[in-house]
Amino acid sequence: MATFSNLSERLVDTFKHLRTKGKLSPADVDATVREIRRALLDADVALSVVKDFTAKVRERALSDEVNQALNPAQQVVQIVDEELTAILGGETRRLRFAKQPPTVIMLAGLQGAGKTTFAGKLARHLRGEGHTPILVACDLQRPNAVQQLQVVGEQADVPVFAPEPGNGKGNPVKVAKQSIAFARDKQHDVVIIDTAGRLGVDAELMKQAGDIRKAVDPDEVLFVIDAMIGQDAVATAQAFNEGVDFTGVVLSKLDGDTRGGAALSVVSVTGKPILFASTGERLEDLEVFHPDRQARRILDMGDVLTLIEQAQRTFDEEEARKVADKIARDAFTLDDFLEQMQQLKKMGSMKKMLSMIPGAASMRAQLDQFDESQITRTEAIIQSMTKAERNNPKLLNGSRRLRIANGSGTTVSEVNQLVQRFEQAAKMMKSVARGGVPNIPGMGALGHGGRKAVKKGKKGKQASKARSGNPAKRAAQEAAAEQRGASTGTSAPGQSFGGSAFGGGTPPIDPDQIPGLGGLFKK
């Protein structure tokens, strides 16, 4: 999540200084707590929350649990992790469903916070879990709000109850009451009520929301708050808590370029848990909020559990078995390669997935440069091939590659690079499927490939001797070598499917290996 990137980087840098310490002195602890305080305040976390958080961290960091630890630095990180988890809510809180359907969920929040979009995301999420939700248009103030909800409902494939046209006309309390009877009659087990917002907190907004709450007695009242509003989040949350008495919080726009203090403040100030986080513009960009996982993301420990859950929801288990079998039999084709990439695209942004891997903060710059459109170009190249060419890339001579490049709107060099990357990925996946350890670019040969690594190392040493000691001549030699690589269709390490997604150099995690995830994520 981009929201916490600045906070994450600050905290990771702070903990780096502790690694060299065999034992922590009170001065070391005070310096660390001071940096944590600055990082939290810069992230727009409420002052009262920062004071309470840092006091607890300092007290525990000076206690015997750290003094007697074998690794004091890791112990401090664990303490910060536990305290972050606590201020984010502690345990994951799920939606509460009514014993007797329908379950009524009311949404509240300021205008522009993302209530209507979240209503569609929640409806889609619940439909995926086997529920039969219905959306209710009770925002009759904002121009075209009813029409917007209808569009969102159509995208989510969920019906919308909208008896009033809106645009300032109609009684939202009456519509809310009618929706419950309608849901019972049509056997919808969840009713999601989208209410009106204002540009700011006012008495009229609170009265209308309070009247709807009294009329329908909802099982959940979810307060949708824009994660980008900073310090205003606390005052807004307090006002809605007093006026509507919400039961849970939804953080919208958590993928935005913001400091994200709202997430770390709202729970502590209101005492109400965060249930969901909206992480993108698409309807599928919705996550159940796990405080412990979010704390680990902030501390750059990764969130592999969420990554695996997304993969299991997206990848078909039977298809994964077939792909794994093809890899083992050396029958993996470009068609399979294409299918794996298309399934990965269903999981969402590649940047977001890679950011969930532990240590992602160290490759933030490379992730920012990652080119998502490279996958689309790769799809176009493969789809421009004939069936025979996809099954046997050895058929791809010069004229065929030119035809494919023209058909896909790419260059012959890009076609060459794709074929080379496919062959590398197929070899790597075959090695994994047979229980071996792959020779991953940038990491040298591992396991059984050790001897080859030694030989390559000798060649590399000889090559380095051949380079000129004159800087100008050496630069010319390197430029000529790069040009030769480009003309033969080879690509530099770290490029995504032959493109320059990560720029120069090999990143800690090579995205070129990602097409193999379909087999690795299978249950």
N, C-alpha and C positions, 0 to 999 in steps of 0.2 A: 504494500500500500504506500503510495507516494506521500501520503499525508505525514507520516512519521519519519521520512528520510532524514531530515535535518536533525531531529532529536536523536535518531538512531546513530548517526555519524558522530554526534557530540558525545554520546554515552560510550560508544565503542572506543573513541580516542581517549576518553578519561580512564577507562579500564586498562588500556595498553600500558600506562605508566606503573600499574601495580604488578605487572607480570614479573618484573625483575626483583621484586621485594621478597625476601625470604620470610620476613616478619614485618607486620604493619605496626607502625608507631601511631600514637594519637595524632601527631602532626600529619602523617600520611592519610589517615581517615578523614581529618578535617579538610584537607586539601581536596580529597575525592568528593566529599559531601558538598563542598563549595562549588565544584564544577558541575555536579549533578543539579544543584539549585539553579545555577545560571542557565543550564540547558533547558530545564523545565520552564523557567520564567520566559526564556526566549521563545519557547513553544506555545506561549499564551496560556499556560496552565494557571488556574486561579491561585492567588497568593496563599490563601488559607490551606489549600490542598498541598502546595509545595512545602510549606512550613511543617505540616503534619507528617508528610512523606519523608522529608530529610531528617526530621527528628528521630523517627523510627529506624531509619537506615543507620544513622550515627550510633544510636544506642545499641543496636544489634552488632554493628561492625566493631565496637569496642568491647563486646562481651567475650566470654570464654569460648563460645562456639567458633569464633574466628582465631583467637589467640592460640588455641590448641589444634587448629586445623593444619593438615599437611600442606595445603596450598591456600594461604590466606586470600590471595587475589580471586581465585575461583569461588571461595566462600562468600566474598563480598558481592560478586556478580550474582550468585544464587540468592542472596538476601535482597538485592535490588529487584531481581526477577519475581520473587515472592511478594514483595511489597507493591510492585507494579500490578501484579495479578490481583491483589487485594483492592487497590483503588479503582481497578477496572470492573470490579464486581465479584471477584472471587470465583464462583462457580457459574457454569453456563446455565442460563435460564431459558427454557423453551416456552412456547405459547401454551396457554392453559385453554383447553377445550371444554365446552359445556357438556355436562352429563346427558342433557336432553337437547339435541340439535334444534335450531341452528346456533352455532357459536357466533357471537357478535363481536366484531373488532372495529373499534372507532379510531380514526386517525385525526390527530390535531397538530397544529403547528403554524408558523408564519407563512405568508404568501411567498412563494419562490423557494421554500425549503425542500421541495421535491415530494410532497404528499401524493399527488396524482400518479407520478411515475412509480413511486414505491407501492401504491395500491395495486398497480398492474404487476409489478415484480412479485409481491406477496401472493397475489392470486395465482400467478404462474407457478410459484414455489409450492403452494398448497395443492394445486391440481396435480403436480408431479408426485406428490405424496399420497394421491388417491382420494383427495377431497373434491367436493363439487362446490366451489365458491361462487359468489355473485358480488359484483361491484355495485355500489349505490351512490348516485350522484347527488350529494347534499351541499356541494359548493355551487350555490345559485347566485353568487355575487360576482365573481370574476368573469369577465367576458370570455365566452366560448369554453368555459371550464367543463361544462357538460359534454360538449363535443370532443374535447380533449380526452376525457375519461372513456368515451365510447371508442375512440381510436385506440387507446391503450388496451381496452378490453378486447378489441378485435385482434390486436397483436398477441395478446396473452391467450386467445381462444377461450375467453370467459365472458358470460353474458353480463350486461349492464342494466340495472334498474334505474330508469330516468324518466319518470312521468312528467316532470316539469322542464321547460326549455332553458331555464336559468337566465343569465344576463340581467340579473336584478329582479327577476320575477319568480314567484313560487315560495312556498313555506318549507324550509329544510327540515323542521321538526316533524311535520306531517309526512314528508317523503320518507324519513327515517322509520317512522312507525309503520307505514304501509309496506316497507321493504321486508320487515320481519314476517308479516302475514304472507307476502308473496313468496318468500324463501321457503316457508313451511309448505305452501301449496305446491310449489314446483320441486320440492325435495332437495333444496340446496342446503348443505350442512354448515357452510360458513358464509357470513354476511360481512363484507368489508365496506365501511362507510367513510367516504371521502368528504371531509367538511371544509368549510371556507376558511381562508386565512386573511391576514391583513399585513400591510407593510411594517406594522409595529404592534406591540401589545396594546389593546384598548378595551374599554368596558364592554362595548358592543360585541366584539369578538368572543370575549369570555362568557358573556351571557348566552349567546347563541350556542356555543360549544357545551355550556353547562345544561342548557335546555334539552339538547339532543341526548346528552348523557343520561339525564333523568328519564327521558321518554323511552329509551331502548334498553337501559340497564346493561351496558356492554360487559362482556366477559374480560375484554382487554381494551385499554385505552392507550394507544401508542403515540408518543410524542415524537414527531419527526423533526430533527434539527439539522441544519446545515453545518457540517464540520468545519466550514471555512469562516465562520463568523467570529472566531476568536473569543476574546473576553466577554463579548455580549452574550455568549452561550449561557453563562451562569445566571445572569439576570433574567433572560428569557425563560430558561428552564424553571427557575424559582416561581416566576409569574404564572406559568402554565400549571405547575404543580399545585399552587394554591387555588387557581381558578377552575381547573378541570380534574385535578387529582389523577394524573395518568399513572398507569401501572408498569409501563416499560418505555424504553427509549430506542429510537432508530436513528443511526448516524447516516446521513446522506452525503454524497459527494466526497466520500472518504478517499477517492482516488485523486483528488485535486491537489494542486501545488500549494499547500498551506501548512501551517505549523501544528495544527491538530490538537491544540490544548483542550478543545471541547470534550473530546473522548475521555481525557484524564480528569476532567472537572465535574461533569454532569452527575456521574454516579455518586461521588463523594458528597456533592452539595445537596442532591435531591434524595439520595438513598434508594433510587429506583434503578433497576438493572438495564443494561443495553442488550436488546434481543437480536437486532439485525444490523448489518452494515452494508450500505449500498456502495459498490466499488466500481461502478462504470455506468455508461449510458444505456447499455443493452438490458433487456428484461431479465436475462439470465445472470446479470452481474449483481447478485445478492448473496450474502453469506450470513449464516448463523454466527452470532458474535460469541467467540470463545475467549474469555479474559486471559487464560493461561497462554493460549496460542498467540494472542495479540502481544502480550508482554514479551514473548520469545522473539517475535518479529522485530519489535522495537530494539531489543538487545542484539539483533543480528544473529540469532540462534536458528533462524529458519522456521518454517511451518510445514514440515513434510507431511504431517497427518492430513491437513487440508488439501494438499496437492494430490495425495493418494485418493482421498475421497472424491475429488473432482474427476480424477482419471477413471475411477470405478463407476461413476455415474455416466461418463461419456463413452467409454470403451465397451464394446460388446464382448462378453466373456468368451462366447463360442468362436467369434472371429479372431480374438486374441490367441486362442489355442491353435486355430488354423495357421495364423501367421507364424507362431512359434514353431509349428511343425514344418512349415515351408523353409524357415531359416535353417533348421537342423538338417533338412534334406538338400540344402543349397539350391532351393527353388524359389527364392524370394525375388520378385520381379518389380519393375517400375510401377506396375498397377498397384501392387501391395504397398509400395513406397508412397504412392499418391494417396491411397486410402488411409494410411497411417497419419499422414500430414493433415488430411481433411478432418479426421477424428480429433487431432490435437487442436485444430482451429476451433472446434466446438467447445473446448475447455475454456476458451477465452484468450486474453492477451498473453503472448509468449513472454513479454517483459514481466507481467505479473507472476507468471508461473516460475520464471527463473528467480524472481525476487524472494520466493519462498524457500529457496535453498540456503542452508546455513553458509554464512560468509559472503552473502550477496552484497553487503555494504562495501566490500573491498573492490567490487567490480561495478560500482554505481555508474561510473563514466561510460564503461562499455555497454551497460544495459541501456543507458540513455541514447546511445548511438545505434542500438539494435534496430534494424529496418524490417518491420512487420510485413511490408509489401513484397519482400524477397520471397516469401512463401507463395504468394499469389503468382509471381512470375514463374516460380518453379512448377506450379500447377499448370500454367499455360503451356510451358514447354512440353511437359509429359502428355498433356491432352492433345498436342499437335502431332504426336507420334502415332504410327499405325499400331495395331494390336501385335503384329509380329515384332516390331521394333521395341515395344515395351517388354515383351517376353525375352527378347534376345538383343541387348544393347550392342553386341558385337556387329550387328548388321549396319550400325550407324556409320556409314562412310562419309566422305566430305560433302557430296551432293545432298545426301539425306539430311545432314546436319544444317546445311544452308536452307533447305526447304522448311525444316522445323523452326529455325530461327525466324524466317520470314512469316511463317504461320502464327507464331506466338508473339511477334512484336519484340523479339529480343535479338541478341547477337550470337554469332557462331561461338564466340568465346564463352558466353554464358551457357550454351548448350554443352560445350566441352566440359566446363566446370561442374555442371550438374551430373553428367555421366560419371566423372571422376569421384564426386562426393557420394554418389549412390554406391559405387563399387566399394569405397572405403567403409560406408555405413553397413553394407551387407556383410563384409568381412568381419567387422567388429561385432555385429549381432550374431553371426555364426559362431564366433569364438565364445561369446557369452552363453549361447544356447548349449554349447558342448561342455560347459563348465570351465572354460579357460578364462584367462585374464587378458583383455584386449590391449593392444598397443595404441593408447589414446594420444592424438596429436598434442605435443607440448609437454607430455609426461614421460616420454621415453618408453621403452619396452618393459612390461611388468611380468612377473612370474616366469612362465616358460620362455618368454621372449628375451631373456637376459643376454644370451650369447649374441644374438643379432644386434643388440644395443651396443655391445662392446665393439663389434666390427664397424658399425655405423659411426661410433665415436672416433675410431681410428681414422676413418675416411674424412670425417669432419676436421680432425686435427691436421691431416695432410692438406686439406683444402684451405685451412686457415693460414698455413705456411705459405701457400701460393699467392696470398693476397699481398699487395704492395704495402710497404711501410709508409709511402708518401700519401698523406690524407687525400689530396686531390685525385691521385691515380686510383686510390682505393674506392673513393666515391664513384668514380667513373666505372670501375669494375662492378660495383654493386648495382648501379643503374642498368648496366648491360645485362647482368644476371636477371634482374627483375623483368627486363624487356623480353628476354628469352623465355622466361616462365609464362609471360602473358601470351606470347605467340604460340606456345605449345598447349595452351588451355589449362595450365596449372594455376593454382591460387594459393595465396598466402594463408598460413595457419590462422584460425580464428575467424575466417570469413564464412558467413552463413550461406550454405548451398552455392558456394563460389562467389558470393557477393561480398561487399565490404561492410557487413552489418556491424561488426565489432571494431572496425578500423584495424590498425596495425597491431601485430603481436598476438599471442595466444592467450585468451582469457582463462581464468581458473576452471570454467565449465564451458565445454565446447558445444554450442547449439547444434552443430552438425550431427551430433550423435542422437539428437532427440527423436528422430523417426523410429528408433528402436524401443521407445518407451512403451509402445503398444504391447509388446511381449513381456516387458519387465513388470508392468503394472497389473498383469492378469492375476486373478486370485489363485 
